[in-house]
């Protein structure tokens, strides 16, 4: 496998979030740098290379730790935050006289459902897709949306990795983007918590970071849906190509 193809997703998904969290921790509480860099015994001006190497390693380790945290938990937080406005939209759609192919119950299930969003895929995406998409996935899932689970998505990714280098690169990029967004959101969450202990000196930047946290959180589901569609489209392409 081409190391540059691999490193692109890995760089976005691991190193950048780790570096972002490390830099912000040192910014919020500079005293932590004394512990991380040998109680201040290393002079930055005279040992820039050493400091950068230590920072790189710490960023990578922190990034790996962030990757272990589930994106599903962040989506649950997003659902709680979106619940009031989404409830109003759902009630409006039920009371509205406008015709819709999606029932109120289906809309509710789409709102609540977690990755890989089988209700959204079958009730919203697939009916508005091409006939080729509809025929392929209806046969593939035997009209049973319960078969679209994480294990199926994992199997699709494995099949793509074994069959196509170009599509594998695209999957790695979308997966890396999801991990990047999740890593940044978790980093912002941890930094916001740390800022609460220094709130008197961090009021302005706290609210700026809080806004950024909500913006990234609101984008998470859309990016994860794009990841699912990229995987399923790649799987269909390779299957129908044979």
C-alpha positions, 0 to 999 in steps of 0.5 A: 500500500502506498504510504502517502495514500495511507498517511493522508487519512492517518495524518488528518485523523490522528496527528492533527487532533492530537496536536490541536489538543496538546497545543490548547492544553499548554495554552490554557495551563502553561504549567503543564508544559513543565511536567511534559518537558522534564520540569522545564529543564529543557531550554526551548531556544537551545533544544528546538529539535528535541522539543518538536520531536517530543511534541510530535510524539505526544501529539501522535499518542494523544491522537491515538487515544482520541481515535479510541473514543466513539463517534457514536457518543458525540452523536448522542450529545448532538441529538440531545442538543438538537432535540428541541428544534427537531421536535418542532420540525417533526411536529410541524411535518405531522401537522402540515398538509403537505404530502410526503413519502416519509411518514412521521414515524419514519422521520422520528426513526431517522432522527434517532438512529445511529450509524450507519443510518439504515432508516435514512438510507432506505426511506430517504436516500434509496428512493431518490437514487438511481434505479441501478442503486435501488435494484442493487441494494434491494437485492443485496439486502433482500429488502431487509434494512436491518442487514445494514449494520456496522458489520456490513459496512466493515465487510464492504471496506475490507472488500474495497481494500482488497479490490481497488487501490483508488477506491481504498484511498477515497475510503481512507480519506473519508474515514480520516475526515470523520476521525479528524472531526471527532478528534477535534470535537473531543479535544474542544470538549476536554479543553472547554472542561479545562477552561472552566478551572481557569474561567476568570481568565478565559471567558471570551475564548471559552465562548468562542470555543463553545461556538466552534464545538457546536459548529463541528458537532452539527456537521458530524452526522452529515460527514458520517453519512457521506462516509457510509455512502462512499463505502456503499457506492464503492462496494456497488461499483466493484460488485457490478463491475465484475 
